[in-house]
Amino acid sequence: MSKLFIYYSLSGNGEVVANYLSEKGVDMRKIETKYRLSKHMFPAMMKGGFHALIGKKAKLINYNNDISNYDEIIIGSPIWNSRLTPPINTVLKNTDLTNKKITFILYSGGGMGKKATKKISKKYPEATIINIKQPKKYVEELEKIKV
């Protein structure tokens, strides 16, 4: 079964998950945005958290939404303000996930993203949702990911 990990990473947690999945033979597709958040975490969290709160979509650079060669799509997103990030909102809007096995890996430092989990469960009831805490800091959290 061919698998693709589509992910966004601001602080490096997504990169840790990507490296872990890559070692297991999963293909990667990192999301890049046209706008850049501050490199200072507090301003980035404030702006990003507000954008997540209002469900904003982000403008992406060179995003390829063709997933026809994959059976399983794994979506990786930080949790901002208990919600998915704007770049992942854009991916979900612009990518047809019909007839695909879908797994969400949510990485967070401040909680388990209950609102994001609820929204995902409603829109993608068959999806698997895995919540992990800061894999950059807590590497053992990666053991929750079964691929």
Secondary structure, 3 states (H helix, E strand, C coil): CCEEEEECCCCCHHHHHHHHHHHCCCEEEECCECCCCCCCHHHHHHHHHHHHHCCCCCCECCCCCCCCCCCEEEEEEEEECCEECHHHHHHHHHCCCCCCEEEEEEEECCCCCHHHHHHHHHHCCCCEEEEEECCCCCHHHHHHCCC
